[in-house]
Amino acid sequence: MVDFEYGPVEVVLAGFDGDRPGTGVIDAIMDLADAGTVRLLDVIFVSRNDDGSVTAIEIADDEDGFGLGELELEATGLAALEDIETLAEAIPLGTSAALLIIELTWAKHLATKLFESGGFVISSERIPAAVVNVAAAEAFLELEQELDEEEDER
């Protein structure tokens, strides 16, 4: 039986105002870590100053400063400085972000089972939640309009 040490990893850049995350951001990270469907490998707080300069702080280097002292990270250092600088370009000036390196544990199980059966993942694409919710709302409205039109025809 094959047992991959790590499954697919996703990089999430979650923005917030200021240079320190608020309690809501910290709570969201802790909830994610506690959920069990993902494994938090690394967390880096990145600030992009008004002049475009970037400051990055690894949680391992500032354990209690962000309120994540109890958080156990599985593989710190996965994001290289060059990766952080590239991702930081997406952060608006004067704001910050939590760079989350997340292992998708459910996908690890799928990848293992596929590999064992001679299969493999060819492609995987994530559709942002906002896009899915807008599309679902539009589809619901269209269905509602069709039902109303059918009712009017009766």
C-alpha positions as MATLAB code, in Angstrom:
seq = 'MVDFEYGPVEVVLAGFDGDRPGTGVIDAIMDLADAGTVRLLDVIFVSRNDDGSVTAIEIADDEDGFGLGELELEATGLAALEDIETLAEAIPLGTSAALLIIELTWAKHLATKLFESGGFVISSERIPAAVVNVAAAEAFLELEQELDEEEDER';
ca = [
       0.000    0.000    0.000;
       1.247    3.461   -0.910;
       1.050    6.140    1.749;
       1.971    9.599    0.542;
       3.469   11.741    3.289;
       1.748   14.822    1.871;
      -1.224   15.325   -0.380;
      -1.927   18.199   -2.726;
      -1.121   21.589   -1.249;
      -3.012   24.805   -1.799;
      -1.647   28.280   -1.240;
      -4.227   30.757    0.057;
      -3.539   34.476    0.368;
      -6.189   35.938    2.708;
      -6.042   39.730    2.952;
      -6.826   42.048    5.849;
      -6.376   45.730    6.685;
      -3.420   46.900    8.726;
      -0.242   45.053    9.559;
      -1.612   42.714   12.253;
      -4.467   40.234   11.800;
      -7.616   40.839   13.804;
      -9.213   38.207   16.007;
     -11.550   37.169   13.169;
      -8.590   36.290   10.951;
      -6.905   34.388   13.792;
     -10.166   32.551   14.573;
     -10.564   31.577   10.898;
      -7.035   30.117   10.840;
      -7.564   28.238   14.105;
     -10.931   26.881   12.874;
      -9.214   25.681    9.719;
      -6.510   23.951   11.735;
      -9.094   22.302   14.010;
     -11.421   21.104   11.213;
      -9.349   18.084   10.164;
     -10.237   18.193    6.462;
      -7.033   20.092    5.795;
      -3.645   20.188    7.467;
      -2.039   23.561    7.995;
       1.575   23.250    6.902;
       2.725   26.850    7.206;
       1.421   30.348    7.950;
       3.243   33.521    7.006;
       1.930   37.027    7.634;
       2.902   39.368    4.817;
       2.524   43.161    4.860;
       2.869   45.364    1.800;
       3.717   48.892    2.817;
       2.526   52.019    1.015;
       5.871   52.240   -0.795;
       5.516   48.648   -2.056;
       8.100   47.144    0.270;
       7.220   43.753    1.744;
       7.597   42.436    5.290;
       7.053   38.729    5.967;
       6.862   37.072    9.377;
       6.870   33.283    9.751;
       4.686   32.115   12.615;
       7.585   29.951   13.788;
       9.582   33.169   14.292;
       6.835   34.976   16.249;
       4.819   32.250   17.963;
       2.824   34.325   20.439;
       2.801   37.656   18.657;
      -0.206   36.791   16.516;
      -2.204   34.706   18.974;
      -1.379   31.407   17.277;
       0.988   30.109   19.959;
      -0.799   26.734   20.280;
      -0.853   26.156   16.525;
       1.377   23.290   15.396;
       2.544   23.665   11.818;
       3.575   20.572    9.903;
       6.102   21.855    7.341;
       7.263   25.426    7.815;
       9.499   26.925    5.177;
       7.665   25.559    2.139;
       7.197   29.050    0.708;
      10.546   30.462   -0.355;
      11.284   34.187   -0.085;
      10.935   34.478   -3.866;
       7.447   32.866   -3.671;
       6.412   35.251   -0.907;
       7.596   38.293   -2.869;
       5.728   37.136   -5.983;
       2.505   36.485   -4.052;
       2.863   39.799   -2.195;
       2.412   41.657   -5.486;
      -1.297   40.788   -5.259;
      -1.638   42.443   -1.829;
      -2.946   46.021   -2.088;
      -0.550   48.695   -0.810;
      -0.948   49.421    2.890;
      -2.608   46.095    3.677;
      -1.504   42.638    4.722;
      -2.340   38.996    4.189;
      -2.058   35.625    5.801;
      -0.258   33.270    3.450;
      -1.604   29.826    4.281;
       0.028   26.666    2.964;
      -2.690   24.042    3.305;
      -2.523   20.326    2.618;
      -5.832   19.024    1.335;
      -6.053   15.826    3.379;
      -9.174   14.620    1.585;
      -7.275   14.967   -1.716;
      -4.307   13.061   -0.245;
      -6.642   10.116    0.347;
      -7.992   10.395   -3.199;
      -4.485   10.644   -4.705;
      -3.352    7.584   -2.730;
      -6.342    5.501   -3.834;
      -5.956    6.570   -7.447;
      -2.233    5.748   -7.404;
      -2.880    2.325   -5.875;
      -5.348    1.527   -8.646;
      -3.030    2.712  -11.422;
      -4.761    6.065  -11.844;
      -3.577    9.609  -11.310;
      -4.924   13.138  -11.132;
      -4.550   14.863  -14.487;
      -5.820   18.273  -13.489;
      -7.426   20.012  -10.570;
      -8.911   23.479  -10.579;
     -10.387   25.502   -7.765;
     -13.354   27.784   -8.454;
     -13.486   30.657   -5.936;
     -16.436   30.594   -3.537;
     -17.662   34.025   -4.671;
     -17.869   32.817   -8.284;
     -19.746   29.629   -7.306;
     -22.209   31.568   -5.158;
     -22.938   34.138   -7.857;
     -23.408   31.413  -10.486;
     -25.679   29.413   -8.170;
     -27.784   32.498   -7.374;
     -28.118   33.301  -11.082;
     -29.092   29.708  -11.870;
     -31.684   29.781   -9.073;
     -33.171   33.038  -10.403;
     -33.359   31.595  -13.933;
     -35.088   28.469  -12.641;
     -37.494   30.585  -10.602;
     -38.317   32.695  -13.698;
     -38.913   29.573  -15.798;
     -41.273   28.173  -13.170;
     -43.131   31.489  -12.980;
     -43.488   31.553  -16.792;
     -44.786   27.970  -16.817;
     -47.282   28.851  -14.108;
     -48.447   31.920  -16.077;
     -48.985   29.759  -19.177;
     -51.371   27.474  -17.271;
];
